[in-house]
């Protein structure tokens, strides 16, 4: 019969007991992201907590909103939006960041109002967003611009520090008690109104749009140009001579009011060319 060495048995038993403890320690060790953590398209630089609130204030987030954060990092923006009663979703490429965000949402007690998606920000479904929050470099913002302009008119966009290279911000706020990443900028997605419109009972209106600014003219012998043309969300406003027009985009129609000499009348135009 073979004899067992008591020392070997004791060492083996110690290793068996030690292995579960090591596994448990590894399982419970939490991911701790470091400043400037490299990612797929960006590095992670967290928005300071005070700036998170400034951005959500600028976006006028309410419980009726769906807030989407592209490149959501550790989830702080999404969680803060959910604390305001909004439904919020973060899109983040790093799976460890996604797991960390989910844990923090549970700790904050808002897990029922948040979703964290592991994925590419350029492929994410954002169609339901009423508010979009981002902290991305200008070149990344430019890549996202076509998708953002395709969102529902009136969707609010808010960014930490960086803007779109050609699309001017509608509003901005700078924190005075701040050393870095101190400015929030916001935009409202404009309706796309560029093209030719046939005014009911009137002339053809030709509009040229550059984001929220609109120029144009009345097609015809007079060739009057419009003044002060702007688009905010679905609403177009401009003046022609002494008359002013305010109308909302409804499919391929603009429906609103024409006011001249304090007298208002219904104004309707139908799109005939883009």
C-alpha positions as a Python dict, from the first residue, in 0.01 Angstrom:
ca = {
    (1, 'X'): (0, 0, 0),
    (2, 'X'): (133, 338, -93),
    (3, 'X'): (209, 583, 185),
    (4, 'X'): (100, 946, 168),
    (5, 'X'): (332, 1216, 280),
    (6, 'X'): (147, 1429, 536),
    (7, 'X'): (321, 1744, 416),
    (8, 'X'): (201, 1690, 60),
    (9, 'X'): (-153, 1628, 179),
    (10, 'X'): (-149, 1946, 386),
    (11, 'X'): (-14, 2153, 97),
    (12, 'X'): (-274, 2012, -140),
    (13, 'X'): (-555, 2087, 104),
    (14, 'X'): (-427, 2444, 146),
    (15, 'X'): (-427, 2494, -231),
    (16, 'X'): (-783, 2362, -262),
    (17, 'X'): (-899, 2600, 10),
    (18, 'X'): (-708, 2890, -141),
    (19, 'X'): (-842, 2858, -498),
    (20, 'X'): (-1208, 2948, -421),
    (21, 'X'): (-1096, 3249, -219),
    (22, 'X'): (-884, 3372, -510),
    (23, 'X'): (-1169, 3319, -755),
    (24, 'X'): (-1408, 3509, -529),
    (25, 'X'): (-1163, 3795, -491),
    (26, 'X'): (-1125, 3823, -869),
    (27, 'X'): (-1501, 3809, -923),
    (28, 'X'): (-1571, 4083, -669),
    (29, 'X'): (-1290, 4313, -778),
    (30, 'X'): (-1458, 4608, -952),
    (31, 'X'): (-1339, 4772, -1271),
    (32, 'X'): (-1192, 5115, -1195),
    (33, 'X'): (-1163, 5322, -1518),
    (34, 'X'): (-874, 5563, -1538),
    (35, 'X'): (-875, 5911, -1689),
    (36, 'X'): (-809, 5907, -2069),
    (37, 'X'): (-887, 5535, -2095),
    (38, 'X'): (-849, 5451, -2468),
    (39, 'X'): (-1163, 5350, -2656),
    (40, 'X'): (-1266, 5263, -3010),
    (41, 'X'): (-1329, 5616, -3137),
    (42, 'X'): (-1254, 5832, -2833),
    (43, 'X'): (-1069, 5829, -2503),
    (44, 'X'): (-1273, 5843, -2183),
    (45, 'X'): (-1267, 6179, -2010),
    (46, 'X'): (-1545, 6200, -1750),
    (47, 'X'): (-1772, 6503, -1742),
    (48, 'X'): (-1745, 6664, -1394),
    (49, 'X'): (-2054, 6607, -1180),
    (50, 'X'): (-2142, 6978, -1170),
    (51, 'X'): (-2115, 6998, -1548),
    (52, 'X'): (-2349, 6701, -1587),
    (53, 'X'): (-2621, 6902, -1413),
    (54, 'X'): (-2545, 7214, -1621),
    (55, 'X'): (-2584, 7011, -1941),
    (56, 'X'): (-2911, 6852, -1832),
    (57, 'X'): (-3042, 7195, -1728),
    (58, 'X'): (-2947, 7340, -2066),
    (59, 'X'): (-3128, 7053, -2239),
    (60, 'X'): (-3433, 7116, -2016),
    (61, 'X'): (-3466, 6745, -1937),
    (62, 'X'): (-3806, 6642, -1799),
    (63, 'X'): (-3969, 6310, -1703),
    (64, 'X'): (-4127, 6306, -2050),
    (65, 'X'): (-3789, 6284, -2224),
    (66, 'X'): (-3590, 5998, -2371),
    (67, 'X'): (-3225, 6087, -2316),
    (68, 'X'): (-2953, 5913, -2518),
    (69, 'X'): (-2583, 5945, -2434),
    (70, 'X'): (-2344, 5834, -2709),
    (71, 'X'): (-2018, 5721, -2552),
    (72, 'X'): (-2175, 5699, -2207),
    (73, 'X'): (-1860, 5592, -2020),
    (74, 'X'): (-1930, 5516, -1656),
    (75, 'X'): (-2299, 5605, -1697),
    (76, 'X'): (-2302, 5926, -1492),
    (77, 'X'): (-2501, 6131, -1746),
    (78, 'X'): (-2760, 5859, -1801),
    (79, 'X'): (-2803, 5800, -1427),
    (80, 'X'): (-2839, 6174, -1358),
    (81, 'X'): (-3103, 6206, -1631),
    (82, 'X'): (-3293, 5912, -1480),
    (83, 'X'): (-3282, 6083, -1139),
    (84, 'X'): (-3480, 6364, -1304),
    (85, 'X'): (-3744, 6111, -1405),
    (86, 'X'): (-3643, 6071, -1769),
    (87, 'X'): (-3596, 5742, -1946),
    (88, 'X'): (-3230, 5727, -2043),
    (89, 'X'): (-3003, 5506, -2250),
    (90, 'X'): (-2626, 5492, -2277),
    (91, 'X'): (-2435, 5352, -2573),
    (92, 'X'): (-2081, 5246, -2484),
    (93, 'X'): (-1831, 5031, -2673),
    (94, 'X'): (-1629, 4913, -2370),
    (95, 'X'): (-1806, 4613, -2208),
    (96, 'X'): (-1641, 4677, -1870),
    (97, 'X'): (-1779, 5032, -1875),
    (98, 'X'): (-2124, 4895, -1952),
    (99, 'X'): (-2109, 4654, -1656),
    (100, 'X'): (-1986, 4933, -1429),
    (101, 'X'): (-2270, 5161, -1545),
    (102, 'X'): (-2530, 4895, -1471),
    (103, 'X'): (-2391, 4846, -1119),
    (104, 'X'): (-2395, 5219, -1055),
    (105, 'X'): (-2752, 5248, -1181),
    (106, 'X'): (-2858, 4980, -932),
    (107, 'X'): (-2672, 5161, -654),
    (108, 'X'): (-2851, 5485, -750),
    (109, 'X'): (-3189, 5308, -755),
    (110, 'X'): (-3270, 5407, -1115),
    (111, 'X'): (-3216, 5073, -1289),
    (112, 'X'): (-3582, 5062, -1401),
    (113, 'X'): (-3542, 5384, -1603),
    (114, 'X'): (-3204, 5323, -1766),
    (115, 'X'): (-3059, 5098, -2034),
    (116, 'X'): (-2693, 5053, -2118),
    (117, 'X'): (-2611, 4913, -2459),
    (118, 'X'): (-2273, 4772, -2554),
    (119, 'X'): (-2219, 4892, -2909),
    (120, 'X'): (-2088, 5137, -3166),
    (121, 'X'): (-2221, 5493, -3137),
    (122, 'X'): (-2225, 5526, -3517),
    (123, 'X'): (-2458, 5227, -3551),
    (124, 'X'): (-2678, 5273, -3244),
    (125, 'X'): (-3053, 5322, -3277),
    (126, 'X'): (-3117, 5683, -3169),
    (127, 'X'): (-3449, 5748, -3345),
    (128, 'X'): (-3650, 5773, -3021),
    (129, 'X'): (-3424, 6033, -2858),
    (130, 'X'): (-3580, 6363, -2752),
    (131, 'X'): (-3251, 6469, -2592),
    (132, 'X'): (-2902, 6370, -2705),
    (133, 'X'): (-2602, 6431, -2477),
    (134, 'X'): (-2242, 6395, -2591),
    (135, 'X'): (-1885, 6472, -2488),
    (136, 'X'): (-1697, 6410, -2811),
    (137, 'X'): (-1428, 6580, -3015),
    (138, 'X'): (-1536, 6807, -3300),
    (139, 'X'): (-1433, 6559, -3570),
    (140, 'X'): (-1648, 6289, -3408),
    (141, 'X'): (-1936, 6534, -3381),
    (142, 'X'): (-1901, 6605, -3753),
    (143, 'X'): (-1922, 6233, -3832),
    (144, 'X'): (-2241, 6207, -3627),
    (145, 'X'): (-2395, 6523, -3772),
    (146, 'X'): (-2593, 6360, -4059),
    (147, 'X'): (-2756, 6114, -3817),
    (148, 'X'): (-2839, 6388, -3571),
    (149, 'X'): (-2991, 6614, -3837),
    (150, 'X'): (-3211, 6320, -3939),
    (151, 'X'): (-3367, 6305, -3590),
    (152, 'X'): (-3717, 6433, -3524),
    (153, 'X'): (-3730, 6814, -3554),
    (154, 'X'): (-3721, 6962, -3205),
    (155, 'X'): (-3482, 6702, -3061),
    (156, 'X'): (-3240, 6881, -2826),
    (157, 'X'): (-2866, 6819, -2849),
    (158, 'X'): (-2626, 6921, -2572),
    (159, 'X'): (-2248, 6885, -2576),
    (160, 'X'): (-1968, 6934, -2328),
    (161, 'X'): (-1714, 7183, -2472),
    (162, 'X'): (-1699, 7071, -2835),
    (163, 'X'): (-1937, 7169, -3113),
    (164, 'X'): (-2018, 7092, -3474),
    (165, 'X'): (-1764, 7260, -3702),
    (166, 'X'): (-2027, 7432, -3925),
    (167, 'X'): (-2350, 7416, -3724),
    (168, 'X'): (-2366, 7711, -3481),
    (169, 'X'): (-2498, 7642, -3133),
    (170, 'X'): (-2839, 7783, -3037),
    (171, 'X'): (-2732, 7840, -2678),
    (172, 'X'): (-2433, 7797, -2449),
    (173, 'X'): (-2352, 7818, -2079),
    (174, 'X'): (-2007, 7852, -1920),
    (175, 'X'): (-1948, 7764, -1557),
    (176, 'X'): (-1747, 8037, -1379),
    (177, 'X'): (-1618, 7806, -1102),
    (178, 'X'): (-1441, 7574, -1341),
    (179, 'X'): (-1091, 7496, -1469),
    (180, 'X'): (-1155, 7256, -1759),
    (181, 'X'): (-1449, 7133, -1969),
    (182, 'X'): (-1650, 7437, -1857),
    (183, 'X'): (-1885, 7515, -2147),
    (184, 'X'): (-2206, 7341, -2247),
    (185, 'X'): (-2353, 7404, -2591),
    (186, 'X'): (-2698, 7316, -2721),
    (187, 'X'): (-2877, 7280, -3052),
    (188, 'X'): (-3235, 7210, -3158),
    (189, 'X'): (-3267, 6981, -3460),
    (190, 'X'): (-3428, 7194, -3732),
    (191, 'X'): (-3695, 7080, -3973),
    (192, 'X'): (-3567, 7046, -4329),
    (193, 'X'): (-3753, 7318, -4520),
    (194, 'X'): (-3516, 7392, -4808),
    (195, 'X'): (-3673, 7375, -5155),
    (196, 'X'): (-3970, 7515, -5346),
    (197, 'X'): (-4311, 7563, -5185),
    (198, 'X'): (-4639, 7655, -5348),
    (199, 'X'): (-4825, 7898, -5126),
    (200, 'X'): (-5200, 7834, -5128),
    (201, 'X'): (-5365, 8112, -5325),
    (202, 'X'): (-5028, 8279, -5375),
    (203, 'X'): (-4684, 8259, -5534),
    (204, 'X'): (-4405, 8003, -5518),
    (205, 'X'): (-4163, 8037, -5227),
    (206, 'X'): (-3804, 7920, -5274),
    (207, 'X'): (-3610, 7852, -4954),
    (208, 'X'): (-3241, 7787, -4902),
    (209, 'X'): (-3152, 7643, -4560),
    (210, 'X'): (-2824, 7635, -4370),
    (211, 'X'): (-2901, 7455, -4042),
    (212, 'X'): (-3126, 7695, -3842),
    (213, 'X'): (-3089, 7988, -4082),
    (214, 'X'): (-3310, 8029, -4390),
    (215, 'X'): (-3287, 8264, -4688),
    (216, 'X'): (-3519, 8272, -4986),
    (217, 'X'): (-3735, 8462, -5228),
    (218, 'X'): (-4080, 8485, -5375),
    (219, 'X'): (-4056, 8350, -5729),
    (220, 'X'): (-4210, 8588, -5980),
    (221, 'X'): (-4173, 8927, -6142),
    (222, 'X'): (-4139, 9109, -5808),
    (223, 'X'): (-3883, 8861, -5676),
    (224, 'X'): (-3912, 8974, -5313),
    (225, 'X'): (-3659, 8824, -5073),
    (226, 'X'): (-3745, 8700, -4726),
    (227, 'X'): (-3585, 8848, -4414),
    (228, 'X'): (-3495, 8700, -4077),
    (229, 'X'): (-3562, 8343, -4177),
    (230, 'X'): (-3509, 8092, -3894),
    (231, 'X'): (-3602, 7733, -3816),
    (232, 'X'): (-3637, 7612, -3457),
    (233, 'X'): (-3744, 7252, -3437),
    (234, 'X'): (-4049, 7212, -3663),
    (235, 'X'): (-4123, 7587, -3674),
    (236, 'X'): (-4027, 7824, -3958),
    (237, 'X'): (-4043, 8202, -3921),
    (238, 'X'): (-3965, 8475, -4174),
    (239, 'X'): (-4081, 8814, -4300),
    (240, 'X'): (-4159, 8948, -4645),
    (241, 'X'): (-4198, 9324, -4660),
    (242, 'X'): (-4443, 9424, -4385),
    (243, 'X'): (-4580, 9071, -4344),
    (244, 'X'): (-4452, 8799, -4112),
    (245, 'X'): (-4510, 8426, -4138),
    (246, 'X'): (-4485, 8161, -3867),
    (247, 'X'): (-4555, 7802, -3976),
    (248, 'X'): (-4490, 7444, -3867),
    (249, 'X'): (-4376, 7161, -4090),
    (250, 'X'): (-4641, 6890, -4123),
    (251, 'X'): (-4522, 6628, -4370),
    (252, 'X'): (-4489, 6810, -4702),
    (253, 'X'): (-4689, 7110, -4587),
    (254, 'X'): (-4612, 7425, -4392),
    (255, 'X'): (-4914, 7537, -4194),
    (256, 'X'): (-4931, 7858, -3995),
    (257, 'X'): (-5024, 8222, -3983),
    (258, 'X'): (-4942, 8528, -4192),
    (259, 'X'): (-4965, 8858, -4008),
    (260, 'X'): (-4969, 9203, -4167),
    (261, 'X'): (-5091, 9531, -4019),
    (262, 'X'): (-5199, 9336, -3710),
    (263, 'X'): (-5434, 9122, -3915),
    (264, 'X'): (-5371, 8746, -3914),
    (265, 'X'): (-5473, 8494, -4176),
    (266, 'X'): (-5416, 8123, -4235),
    (267, 'X'): (-5103, 8052, -4439),
    (268, 'X'): (-5040, 7714, -4604),
    (269, 'X'): (-4768, 7606, -4846),
    (270, 'X'): (-4709, 7268, -5011),
    (271, 'X'): (-4365, 7137, -5106),
    (272, 'X'): (-4320, 7100, -5481),
    (273, 'X'): (-3943, 7044, -5500),
    (274, 'X'): (-3650, 6984, -5267),
}
